[in-house]
């Protein structure tokens, strides 16, 4: 009798853990940069730091969505 998990279940678990980990890492990074370093806060007018932050935010969001799509599109 074989011990351990089914290889398909192991691959599925890795997909879930990678997806959750990358998403949480992205969220924590964006929240830290946005609120702690005040890059997301627009005060009197839009500053260069706001434009850079939101540009990086949307580009990294698109890359995260692309990563998740490619990860979950592949067969189990």
BELTATA-V535286 format. One record per pair of residues at least 4 apart in sequence whose C-alpha atoms are under 6 Angstrom apart, sorted by sequence separation. I is the first residue (numbers start at 1). J is the second residue. D is the distance in Angstrom with one decimal. If there is no record, write none. Layout:
{{I/J/D} {I/J/D}}
This chain:
{{14/18/5.9} {15/19/6.0} {17/21/5.9} {18/22/6.0} {28/32/6.0} {30/34/5.7} {31/35/5.7} {32/36/5.1} {33/37/5.2} {34/38/5.4} {42/46/5.8} {49/53/6.0} {53/57/5.9} {56/60/5.8} {69/73/5.8} {34/39/4.6} {34/40/4.4} {39/49/5.8} {40/50/5.8} {39/50/5.3}}
